[in-house]
Amino acid sequence: MAQFSANYTTRSGQRRQLQIAASDAASARRQLRQRGIVPTSLEPVQKPVQTLATAGLDLARLLEARPGVREKALFANKLAALVDAGVPIVRSLDLMARQQRQPLFKRALETVGADVNQGGSLGAALRRWPQVFDPLTVAMVEAGEAGGVLDESLRRLAKLLEGNAKLQNQIKGAMGYPVAVLAIAVLVFLGMTIFLIPTFAGIFEDLGAELPLFTQLMVDLSALLRSSFALLLLAALAVGVWLYRRHVATASGRRQVDGLLLRLPLFGDLIQKTATAQFCRTFSSLTRAGVPILLSLEIVQDTAGNAVIADAIVSSRQEVLEGIPLSAALASKRVFPELAVSMLAIGEETGQMDAMLSKVADFYEDEVEAAVKALTAMLEPAMIVIVGGIVGSILLAMYLPMFSIFDQIK
């Protein structure tokens, strides 16, 4: 991606400049037209020649932690409170920059404050920091500035970001619990197989006990894991993980994996409900703030969290551009529940699409919370059974030969 510098004139006659990332000049002009900007000039930004010191500085900045959803929500809440209290924007940004501990976020707030102090708009200043402020934040701020309700728009943004963070945490909690328990179970199995079974196998060999078939299998597995085969297995596993990450990094690979996730039993339904709630909440907030529907769809596709759903939104956006209602376009893609699409259609017919989508978001957020609780309650005993089965099988393998030894003693 190259950087382009665009000069343009606002409707009030003020001259402005912004930078935009695009693959080429034509793509940059297309992005500017979507934002309603007609550039008077568009030039590629020449990258300065890097010295060793500047390369090291760029590497250090690349490794800086980016603000998470909660940090962005806190930023929006604080800025809304300061603006509502009548504190000037520049002073508000200065206060928040001094309180910020994350280097990247602090530097961004300082630069944004300087840009606004020189007469630029807050939205345009935020847009220059895509690694800190996502398109959703920028669009909500620009809509608030255009309507003169920046504080209200920021409060909506904070609430939206907090809701999205809550949904993401619920999904991570539901999917992270079984993964963590299975990882612990595998570690326990490997530890007992590699270190405990050989000790008992040596004792049984000294006593001359005949090993049962199950015990002999576990002893052979232990010997196999302690041999060079284990290193080959680890190498193959590492290569498999690397190939998987490479595959997922491609667009087609991401679609395949996300499509598979949507078809998973239990988890697929949960992912779909989460994506539906997030889409409805974000789209409702953007349209209520006055963001154009096409730009709203462009932003929502970036926050979908699933490549299959994002592709459906992209395709629907193109159909809306051709005059097809959004509900009809989404219905043909079959990625959202029928209830959500029907409610969207009613909202389009009544002219209250944002209010209807907000109700749909409330409904599916409650559905996600209930599904996560039910899934966790169901997985807990299942994980206990799995861990108990693994430990019990190893103990059984070690104790079975003892019965034959006791028979010999008798």
C-alpha positions as CSV (number, residue, x, y, z in Angstrom):
1,M,0.0,0.0,0.0
2,A,1.3,3.4,-1.0
3,Q,0.6,6.7,0.7
4,F,-1.0,9.6,-1.2
5,S,-1.3,13.3,-0.2
6,A,-4.5,14.9,-1.4
7,N,-5.3,18.7,-1.4
8,Y,-8.9,19.7,-1.5
9,T,-11.2,22.6,-0.8
10,T,-14.1,22.3,1.7
11,R,-17.6,23.7,1.0
12,S,-16.8,26.7,3.1
13,G,-13.8,27.5,0.9
14,Q,-11.1,26.3,3.3
15,R,-8.1,24.4,1.9
16,R,-7.3,21.1,3.5
17,Q,-4.8,18.3,3.1
18,L,-5.0,14.6,4.1
19,Q,-3.0,11.4,3.5
20,I,-4.7,8.2,2.3
21,A,-3.3,4.7,1.9
22,A,-4.2,3.0,-1.4
23,S,-2.6,0.6,-3.9
24,D,-2.5,3.2,-6.7
25,A,-3.7,6.7,-7.6
26,A,-7.0,5.5,-9.1
27,S,-7.9,3.6,-6.0
28,A,-7.0,6.7,-3.9
29,R,-9.3,8.9,-6.0
30,R,-12.1,6.3,-5.7
31,Q,-11.8,6.3,-1.9
32,L,-11.9,10.1,-1.8
33,R,-15.0,10.2,-3.9
34,Q,-16.7,7.8,-1.5
35,R,-16.0,10.3,1.2
36,G,-17.4,13.1,-0.9
37,I,-14.0,14.7,-1.5
38,V,-12.9,16.0,-4.9
39,P,-9.1,16.5,-4.7
40,T,-7.5,19.5,-6.5
41,S,-4.2,17.5,-6.5
42,L,-3.1,14.0,-5.5
43,E,0.6,13.2,-5.2
44,P,2.3,10.1,-3.8
45,V,4.2,10.6,-0.6
46,Q,7.9,10.1,-1.0
47,K,9.4,8.0,1.7
48,P,12.5,9.5,3.2
49,V,15.8,7.7,2.9
50,Q,16.2,5.6,6.1
51,T,19.4,5.6,8.1
52,L,20.2,2.9,10.6
53,A,18.9,5.1,13.5
54,T,15.6,5.9,11.7
55,A,15.1,2.2,10.8
56,G,15.6,1.3,14.4
57,L,13.1,3.9,15.5
58,D,10.5,2.7,12.9
59,L,11.0,-0.9,14.1
60,A,10.4,0.2,17.7
61,R,7.3,2.1,16.7
62,L,6.1,-0.9,14.7
63,L,6.3,-3.1,17.9
64,E,4.4,-0.6,20.0
65,A,1.1,-1.9,21.4
66,R,-2.0,-0.6,19.6
67,P,-4.9,0.5,21.7
68,G,-7.6,-2.0,22.2
69,V,-11.4,-1.6,22.0
70,R,-11.6,-0.7,25.7
71,E,-9.0,2.0,25.4
72,K,-10.9,3.5,22.4
73,A,-14.2,3.4,24.3
74,L,-12.5,5.1,27.3
75,F,-11.2,7.8,25.0
76,A,-14.6,8.4,23.5
77,N,-16.2,8.6,26.9
78,K,-13.7,11.0,28.3
79,L,-13.8,13.3,25.2
80,A,-17.6,13.3,25.2
81,A,-17.6,14.3,28.9
82,L,-15.1,17.1,28.3
83,V,-16.9,18.4,25.2
84,D,-20.2,18.3,27.0
85,A,-18.7,20.3,29.9
86,G,-17.6,23.0,27.4
87,V,-13.9,22.3,27.4
88,P,-12.3,23.2,24.0
89,I,-11.3,20.3,21.8
90,V,-7.6,21.2,21.7
91,R,-7.4,21.5,25.5
92,S,-9.4,18.2,25.9
93,L,-7.0,16.4,23.6
94,D,-4.0,17.8,25.5
95,L,-5.4,16.7,28.8
96,M,-6.1,13.2,27.6
97,A,-2.6,13.0,25.9
98,R,-0.9,13.9,29.2
99,Q,-2.9,11.1,31.0
100,Q,-2.3,8.5,28.3
101,R,0.4,5.9,29.1
102,Q,0.5,4.0,25.8
103,P,3.2,5.7,23.7
104,L,1.5,5.2,20.4
105,F,-1.9,6.5,21.6
106,K,-0.2,9.4,23.4
107,R,1.7,10.5,20.3
108,A,-1.5,10.2,18.2
109,L,-3.4,12.4,20.6
110,E,-0.7,15.0,20.7
111,T,-0.5,15.1,16.9
112,V,-4.3,15.2,16.5
113,G,-4.5,18.1,19.0
114,A,-1.8,20.0,17.0
115,D,-3.7,19.5,13.8
116,V,-7.0,20.7,15.3
117,N,-5.2,23.7,16.8
118,Q,-4.1,24.7,13.3
119,G,-7.7,24.8,12.0
120,G,-8.2,21.2,10.9
121,S,-11.3,19.2,11.7
122,L,-11.1,16.5,14.4
123,G,-12.3,13.8,12.0
124,A,-9.6,14.6,9.4
125,A,-7.0,14.6,12.1
126,L,-8.1,11.2,13.4
127,R,-8.1,9.8,9.9
128,R,-4.3,10.3,9.7
129,W,-3.8,7.7,12.4
130,P,-5.4,4.5,11.0
131,Q,-3.2,2.4,13.3
132,V,-5.0,4.0,16.3
133,F,-8.4,5.2,15.2
134,D,-10.5,2.7,13.1
135,P,-12.9,3.8,10.3
136,L,-15.8,3.4,12.7
137,T,-14.4,6.0,15.1
138,V,-13.5,8.4,12.4
139,A,-17.0,8.1,10.7
140,M,-18.8,8.7,14.0
141,V,-16.7,11.7,14.9
142,E,-17.1,13.3,11.4
143,A,-20.9,12.7,11.6
144,G,-21.0,14.3,15.0
145,E,-19.0,17.3,13.8
146,A,-21.2,17.7,10.7
147,G,-24.4,17.6,12.8
148,G,-23.0,19.7,15.7
149,V,-23.6,16.9,18.1
150,L,-20.1,15.7,18.7
151,D,-20.6,14.9,22.4
152,E,-23.7,12.8,21.7
153,S,-21.9,11.0,18.8
154,L,-18.9,10.2,21.0
155,R,-21.2,8.8,23.7
156,R,-22.8,6.5,21.1
157,L,-19.4,5.5,19.9
158,A,-18.2,4.6,23.4
159,K,-21.4,2.6,24.1
160,L,-20.9,0.8,20.7
161,L,-17.3,0.0,21.4
162,E,-18.0,-1.3,24.9
163,G,-20.8,-3.5,23.5
164,N,-18.5,-4.9,20.8
165,A,-15.8,-5.6,23.4
166,K,-18.4,-7.4,25.5
167,L,-19.5,-9.6,22.6
168,Q,-15.9,-10.4,21.7
169,N,-15.0,-11.4,25.2
170,Q,-18.1,-13.7,25.4
171,I,-17.0,-15.5,22.3
172,K,-13.4,-15.8,23.5
173,G,-14.6,-17.1,26.8
174,A,-16.9,-19.7,25.3
175,M,-14.2,-20.9,22.8
176,G,-11.2,-20.4,25.1
177,Y,-12.4,-22.6,28.0
178,P,-12.5,-25.9,26.1
179,V,-9.2,-25.1,24.4
180,A,-7.5,-24.3,27.7
181,V,-8.8,-27.5,29.4
182,L,-7.8,-29.7,26.4
183,A,-4.3,-28.2,26.4
184,I,-4.0,-29.0,30.1
185,A,-5.3,-32.5,29.6
186,V,-2.8,-33.1,26.8
187,L,0.1,-31.8,29.0
188,V,-1.0,-34.1,31.8
189,F,-1.2,-37.1,29.5
190,L,2.2,-36.4,28.0
191,G,3.8,-35.8,31.4
192,M,2.4,-39.1,32.9
193,T,3.2,-41.1,29.7
194,I,6.8,-39.9,29.4
195,F,7.9,-39.7,33.0
196,L,5.5,-41.9,35.1
197,I,4.9,-45.0,33.0
198,P,8.6,-45.8,32.4
199,T,9.1,-46.0,36.2
200,F,6.3,-48.5,36.6
201,A,7.4,-50.4,33.5
202,G,10.9,-50.9,35.0
203,I,9.3,-52.2,38.3
204,F,7.1,-54.6,36.4
205,E,10.0,-55.9,34.3
206,D,12.1,-56.5,37.5
207,L,9.2,-58.5,39.0
208,G,8.8,-60.5,35.8
209,A,5.1,-59.6,35.5
210,E,3.4,-60.2,32.2
211,L,2.0,-56.9,30.9
212,P,-1.6,-56.8,29.7
213,L,-2.2,-55.6,26.1
214,F,-3.4,-52.1,27.2
215,T,-0.4,-51.6,29.5
216,Q,2.0,-52.8,26.8
217,L,0.4,-50.3,24.3
218,M,1.0,-47.4,26.8
219,V,4.6,-48.6,27.5
220,D,5.3,-48.7,23.7
221,L,3.7,-45.2,23.3
222,S,5.9,-43.9,26.1
223,A,9.0,-45.3,24.5
224,L,7.9,-43.8,21.2
225,L,7.4,-40.3,22.7
226,R,10.9,-40.5,24.4
227,S,12.6,-41.4,21.1
228,S,13.6,-39.2,18.2
229,F,10.2,-39.7,16.7
230,A,8.9,-37.1,19.2
231,L,11.2,-34.5,17.6
232,L,9.9,-35.4,14.2
233,L,6.4,-35.1,15.4
234,L,7.0,-31.7,16.9
235,A,8.7,-30.5,13.7
236,A,5.7,-31.8,11.7
237,L,3.3,-30.0,14.1
238,A,5.3,-26.7,13.8
239,V,5.3,-27.0,10.0
240,G,1.5,-27.7,10.0
241,V,0.9,-24.6,12.2
242,W,3.1,-22.5,9.9
243,L,1.3,-23.7,6.8
244,Y,-2.1,-23.1,8.4
245,R,-1.1,-19.5,9.3
246,R,0.1,-18.9,5.8
247,H,-3.2,-20.3,4.4
248,V,-5.3,-18.2,6.7
249,A,-3.3,-15.1,5.8
250,T,-4.6,-15.4,2.2
251,A,-8.1,-14.1,1.3
252,S,-9.3,-17.5,0.0
253,G,-7.9,-19.3,3.1
254,R,-9.6,-16.9,5.4
255,R,-12.9,-17.5,3.6
256,Q,-12.5,-21.3,3.9
257,V,-11.7,-21.2,7.6
258,D,-14.5,-18.7,8.4
259,G,-16.9,-20.7,6.4
260,L,-16.0,-23.8,8.3
261,L,-16.4,-22.0,11.6
262,L,-19.9,-20.9,10.6
263,R,-20.8,-24.6,10.0
264,L,-19.5,-25.9,13.3
265,P,-22.1,-27.3,15.6
266,L,-22.9,-25.1,18.6
267,F,-20.1,-22.7,17.8
268,G,-21.3,-21.8,14.3
269,D,-24.6,-20.6,15.6
270,L,-22.9,-18.6,18.3
271,I,-20.6,-16.9,15.8
272,Q,-23.5,-16.1,13.5
273,K,-25.5,-14.5,16.3
274,T,-22.5,-12.5,17.5
275,A,-21.9,-11.2,13.9
276,T,-25.6,-10.3,13.6
277,A,-25.7,-8.4,16.8
278,Q,-22.5,-6.5,16.0
279,F,-23.6,-5.7,12.4
280,C,-27.0,-4.4,13.6
281,R,-25.6,-2.4,16.5
282,T,-22.8,-0.8,14.4
283,F,-25.0,-0.1,11.4
284,S,-27.7,1.4,13.6
285,S,-25.3,3.7,15.3
286,L,-23.8,4.9,12.1
287,T,-27.1,5.6,10.3
288,R,-28.5,7.3,13.4
289,A,-25.4,9.5,13.5
290,G,-26.1,10.6,9.9
291,V,-23.4,8.5,8.2
292,P,-24.5,7.7,4.6
293,I,-25.7,4.1,4.1
294,L,-23.0,3.1,1.6
295,L,-20.2,4.4,3.8
296,S,-21.8,2.7,6.8
297,L,-21.8,-0.6,4.9
298,E,-18.1,-0.1,4.0
299,I,-17.3,0.4,7.7
300,V,-19.4,-2.5,8.9
301,Q,-17.7,-4.9,6.5
302,D,-14.4,-4.1,8.2
303,T,-15.8,-4.9,11.6
304,A,-17.7,-8.1,10.7
305,G,-15.0,-10.4,12.1
306,N,-15.8,-13.1,9.6
307,A,-14.7,-13.1,5.9
308,V,-17.8,-14.9,4.6
309,I,-20.1,-12.3,6.3
310,A,-17.8,-9.5,5.1
311,D,-18.1,-10.7,1.5
312,A,-21.9,-10.8,1.8
313,I,-21.9,-7.2,3.1
314,V,-19.6,-6.1,0.2
315,S,-21.9,-7.8,-2.3
316,S,-25.0,-6.3,-0.7
317,R,-23.4,-2.8,-0.8
318,Q,-23.0,-3.1,-4.5
319,E,-26.6,-4.2,-5.0
320,V,-27.8,-1.3,-2.8
321,L,-25.7,1.0,-5.1
322,E,-27.8,-0.4,-8.0
323,G,-31.1,0.4,-6.2
324,I,-31.9,-2.9,-4.5
325,P,-33.2,-2.6,-0.9
326,L,-30.6,-3.6,1.7
327,S,-32.9,-6.2,3.3
328,A,-33.4,-8.0,-0.1
329,A,-29.7,-7.9,-0.8
330,L,-28.8,-9.5,2.5
331,A,-31.7,-12.0,2.3
332,S,-30.2,-13.5,-0.9
333,K,-26.8,-14.0,0.8
334,R,-28.2,-16.2,3.6
335,V,-25.6,-15.2,6.2
336,F,-27.9,-13.5,8.7
337,P,-30.9,-15.0,10.5
338,E,-34.2,-14.6,8.8
339,L,-35.6,-12.7,11.8
340,A,-32.9,-10.0,11.5
341,V,-33.5,-9.6,7.8
342,S,-37.3,-9.4,8.3
343,M,-36.9,-6.7,11.0
344,L,-34.6,-4.8,8.7
345,A,-37.2,-4.9,5.9
346,I,-39.8,-3.6,8.3
347,G,-37.4,-0.8,9.3
348,E,-36.9,0.2,5.7
349,E,-40.6,0.2,5.0
350,T,-41.4,2.4,8.1
351,G,-38.4,4.7,7.8
352,Q,-37.1,3.6,11.2
353,M,-34.3,1.4,10.2
354,D,-31.9,2.5,12.9
355,A,-34.4,2.0,15.7
356,M,-35.4,-1.5,14.4
357,L,-31.8,-2.6,14.0
358,S,-31.1,-1.4,17.6
359,K,-33.9,-3.7,18.8
360,V,-32.5,-6.6,16.7
361,A,-29.1,-6.0,18.2
362,D,-30.6,-6.1,21.8
363,F,-32.3,-9.4,21.0
364,Y,-29.2,-11.1,19.6
365,E,-26.9,-9.8,22.3
366,D,-29.2,-11.4,24.8
367,E,-29.2,-14.6,22.6
368,V,-25.4,-14.6,22.6
369,E,-25.2,-14.2,26.4
370,A,-27.7,-17.1,26.9
371,A,-25.9,-19.3,24.4
372,V,-22.6,-18.7,26.0
373,K,-23.9,-19.6,29.5
374,A,-25.6,-22.8,28.1
375,L,-22.5,-23.8,26.2
376,T,-20.2,-23.2,29.2
377,A,-22.6,-25.2,31.4
378,M,-22.5,-28.1,28.9
379,L,-18.8,-28.1,28.3
380,E,-17.7,-28.1,31.9
381,P,-18.9,-31.6,32.7
382,A,-17.7,-32.8,29.2
383,M,-14.2,-31.4,29.9
384,I,-14.2,-33.1,33.4
385,V,-15.1,-36.4,31.8
386,I,-12.3,-36.0,29.2
387,V,-9.6,-35.1,31.7
388,G,-10.8,-37.9,34.0
389,G,-10.7,-40.4,31.2
390,I,-7.2,-39.5,30.2
391,V,-5.8,-39.7,33.8
392,G,-7.9,-42.8,34.5
393,S,-6.6,-44.6,31.4
394,I,-3.0,-44.1,32.5
395,L,-3.7,-45.2,36.0
396,L,-5.5,-48.3,34.7
397,A,-2.5,-49.1,32.5
398,M,-0.2,-48.9,35.5
399,Y,-2.4,-50.9,37.9
400,L,-3.6,-53.7,35.6
401,P,-0.2,-55.6,35.9
402,M,-0.5,-55.5,39.7
403,F,-3.4,-57.9,39.6
404,S,-1.3,-60.6,37.9
405,I,1.5,-60.0,40.4
406,F,-0.9,-60.4,43.3
407,D,-2.1,-63.7,41.7
408,Q,1.5,-64.9,41.5
409,I,2.0,-64.1,45.2
410,K,-1.0,-66.1,46.2
